[in-house]
Amino acid sequence: MWRQHIRRQRRMVMNITVYLGAHEGNDPIYKKAVEELGIWIADNGNRLVYGGSDEGLMAVIADTVLAHDGDVTGIEAQMFVDRGVAHHNLTQLVVVPNIVERRTRMIELGDVFIAFPGGTGTLEEISEVVSKICLDQLTQPCIFYNLNGFYDDMKAFLQHMIDAGFSTAERQHGIYFASNLTEIERVIAAHNA
């Protein structure tokens, strides 16, 4: 245990910003994979930054990181606090006035951005990250967790933008697709090298 603690201290601690759904989806694989992601974040001594909800996959990842002695920062909009869906057992819960500020704070804190399978809110949040990367406003990696091909259409759409002359591979440098945790680790290592 002591040696593991020393190893953790030598690693670079990263804030892993994860965007994911306030629902669990209709396939148990999503919950299982998000638990594995949470364990990976905690066991590697990193911090989870997420949207601060206690519902769906958002609650699952936060609870998993906390159960494995990891730190979790939730960024929650006041409207969701008023609806009673904020997770109040986090390492830190930051309440912001609105969703725009929530997205901004999550980006400001992130060293790595991961879009787990989710709905329209997940799409909105990760789209801002993608846009900032293409505008050279962010240098951190943006990873679509392409579990079971969930983001195949997004990958094809980004390529279609290039093929149609509206984007370039150079502008999209920093946007990655990974189908499992091993690939996510490789992307982060290669990007930070």
Secondary structure by P-SEA (a helix, b strand, c coil): caaaaaaaaaccccbbbbbbbccccccaaaaaaaaaaaaaaaaacbbbbcccccccaaaaaaaaaaaabbbbbbbbcaaaaaaccccccccbbbbcccaaaaaaaaaaaccbbbbccccaaaaaaaaaaaaaaaacccccbbbcccccccaaaaaaaaaaaaaaccccccccccccccccaaaaaaaaaaaac
